């Protein structure tokens, strides 16, 4: 557990720095362009390139030393943010530079995410997974608070360039942390060997050793487990709805309040995420992890619906608190399920596949958020129809800014429907019981720990 805590602490500091930059760049792009669509493009580029390279990244993680992979991605993140800082210092920063570096960040995250996630299970064992993932979510939630709260202050105090330098320092701390530790390397599944004990899936006569062939093994591994397939589909639907929230929360609040009010709403949501993550860190989650995913997704959907009902800071902040409280528990329980049910030697490939499929709907939602608001919801609300009158009464008005609320209400209803449908499907509801555990209960020792 000590090795995990050292790994986690460096990553946690880096997450805070990246959250500051993310908030600052989002505000900068929106203020420079005044366009929801341009803001959505930034979010799109943070995800789409990573999705495109995901078929290769998981296989690389399983082939290479995971510590070396993490060192490479953190170094790349440091260079990326320093390039932005240099452009800003030269007064040459343009939205196009933000788009480009967002795409580079996307590729780095696509490599780093499965490498980090696949390292957690062997470091803590099955019994420690819930608490470890709670700590991971705690780091994300602290960053969720620090990004808007400190980011708004720092933009005024040291401007965007200062925020970028702080982010660079956080990457440097993560780099130093990685240099001082060793990670265990689980035995890889032998490629091209037909049906292996590690994968439990036959590679077939055409099995090869290339990256795409190894990725195909991950596809067959998941396809043979119907509960994991259903979990993938459910999570994809959940992320599709969440994608609209990512883009629209900023213009929703700025439509009737100030930038500082936006920071307050996001910070309150971050507090909810901290409490949810801390609860997971102490509790470890329910015995049947799928109950944590489905039940808290249902509550998340209801909170999203509630936040769309009125242009009220108190209501939206309360909905954000519940939304992100539930999100912390959902994400930790979902990640624990995959880490427990997938063989450690396959986790790089399978977790990369899971991340690719589950997050693929996010850029779709980012692309659709602006057009759906401006070309569908606004005309619907401004029309002289019974739907417009009922919807306007439900969401507190028919003005242009309430079109965003209408789209968020629809997203919340989608999450509620998906949660109910997921619980009604037996393979998903019983995934904890029907699939055997693949992760040992005790942590895997590193070579250094074995020699002590």
Secondary structure as GFF3:
##gff-version 3
##sequence-region A 1 452
A	DSSP	alpha_helix	2	33	.	.	.	ID=ss1
A	DSSP	alpha_helix	36	63	.	.	.	ID=ss2
A	DSSP	alpha_helix	66	89	.	.	.	ID=ss3
A	DSSP	alpha_helix	95	157	.	.	.	ID=ss4
A	DSSP	alpha_helix	159	179	.	.	.	ID=ss5
A	DSSP	alpha_helix	211	223	.	.	.	ID=ss6
A	DSSP	alpha_helix	226	254	.	.	.	ID=ss7
A	DSSP	alpha_helix	259	283	.	.	.	ID=ss8
A	DSSP	alpha_helix	289	307	.	.	.	ID=ss9
A	DSSP	alpha_helix	313	341	.	.	.	ID=ss10
A	DSSP	three_ten_helix	344	346	.	.	.	ID=ss11
A	DSSP	alpha_helix	347	371	.	.	.	ID=ss12
A	DSSP	pi_helix	372	377	.	.	.	ID=ss13
A	DSSP	alpha_helix	378	382	.	.	.	ID=ss14
A	DSSP	alpha_helix	386	395	.	.	.	ID=ss15
A	DSSP	alpha_helix	402	424	.	.	.	ID=ss16
A	DSSP	alpha_helix	426	429	.	.	.	ID=ss17
A	DSSP	alpha_helix	431	434	.	.	.	ID=ss18
A	DSSP	alpha_helix	447	450	.	.	.	ID=ss19
###
